[in-house]
């Protein structure tokens, strides 16, 4: 059993696209492997055990937070490393290969619109669980599932930024 557990690995891929809405031109694009944090391993364990008093719905993928730190992402981080600029609920996660669902790849995506946080320097992003109250993005029980840094994007009123996170559990 230990050998199997040691081979179970969450993996992901993050794509960041900033677009100038006036011209439709992509002004920034970066794709990189995801860094899964320790929060993900705990959530996987809770999903597998489904113990009473630990509602599975609290562990749902729920929001993307953006910040301003360029400190390298490491697995033991539990939150963004810089100031949290904003948090936004993601579009409902979906299995990419639905209805077959054979690869188990899930995608989460959020777009920060032209009016969101103009003038901010954005260079880090975190993927978070719902926590105990999904209606409140300031929920302290939400767990960071993944974190990554990217090249700096200065948010202007002409720029949208879309984060697309794809991930799966492999054995």
Secondary structure, DSSP 4 states (H G I P E B T S, - for coil): -HHHHHH-EEEEEEEEEEEETTT--EEEEEEEE--B-HHHHHHHHHHHH--TT--GGGGSEEEEEEE---PPP-TT--S-SS-EEEEEEPPPPEETTTTT--S--EEEEEEE-TTSSTT-EEEEEEEEE-TT-TT-TT-TT--EEEEEEEEEEE--TTEEEEEEEEEEEE-
